[in-house]
Amino acid sequence: MLGFIADFVCHEARLIVEIDGWQHDGTAAGRSQDTRRDEAFATADFLTLRFENELVAGDLDAVLGKVRAVARSRIEGR
């Protein structure tokens, strides 16, 4: 539909979770591509949360806590 593939999707919360690895190298081109993806998802009323691989590997509980909190907030806000 939008031409992009998301890492993880929660349809109920209209939430996308992206885990950014080496492909998201912090260059202008990489940031531009991420911005286009996020904007495309937003046109379908999805919020995109991005986490770096290192954070997921180093503090998974914090990442999951953030995802849960945002998902709950979006579901309750509808």
C-alpha positions in Angstrom: 0.0 0.0 0.0 2.6 2.6 1.0 5.7 1.0 -0.6 7.5 0.3 2.7 7.9 -2.6 5.0 7.8 -2.0 8.8 9.7 -4.0 11.3 6.8 -4.4 13.8 3.2 -3.2 13.6 0.4 -2.9 16.1 -2.7 -2.2 14.1 -4.9 -1.6 17.1 -2.6 1.2 18.3 -1.7 2.4 14.8 1.9 2.0 15.9 5.0 1.0 14.0 8.3 0.1 15.7 11.5 0.3 13.7 14.8 -1.2 14.9 17.6 0.8 13.2 20.8 -1.0 12.4 23.7 -0.2 10.2 21.4 0.6 7.3 20.4 3.8 9.2 23.9 5.1 9.3 23.1 8.6 10.3 23.9 10.1 6.9 21.7 12.7 5.3 20.6 10.1 2.8 19.7 7.6 5.5 17.8 10.2 7.6 16.0 11.4 4.4 14.8 7.8 3.7 13.7 7.3 7.3 11.8 10.6 7.2 10.0 9.5 3.9 9.0 6.2 5.5 7.8 7.9 8.7 5.8 10.4 6.7 4.2 7.7 4.5 3.2 5.7 7.6 1.8 8.9 9.2 -0.5 9.5 6.2 -2.1 6.2 7.2 -2.4 7.4 10.8 0.5 5.3 12.1 3.1 6.7 14.6 6.6 5.4 14.1 8.9 4.7 17.1 12.6 4.2 16.2 15.1 2.4 18.4 18.8 1.7 17.6 19.9 -1.9 17.7 22.3 -1.1 20.5 19.5 0.2 22.8 17.4 -2.9 22.0 20.3 -5.2 22.8 21.4 -3.3 25.9 18.1 -2.3 27.5 15.2 -4.3 26.0 13.0 -3.7 29.1 13.2 0.1 28.6 12.4 -0.3 24.9 9.4 -2.5 25.6 8.2 -0.2 28.4 8.2 2.7 25.9 6.4 0.7 23.3 3.8 -0.5 25.8 3.2 3.1 27.1 2.8 4.6 23.7 0.6 1.8 22.5 -1.7 2.1 25.5 -1.9 5.9 25.1 -2.8 5.6 21.5 -5.4 3.0 22.1 -7.0 4.8 25.0 -7.0 8.1 23.1 -9.2 6.8 20.3 
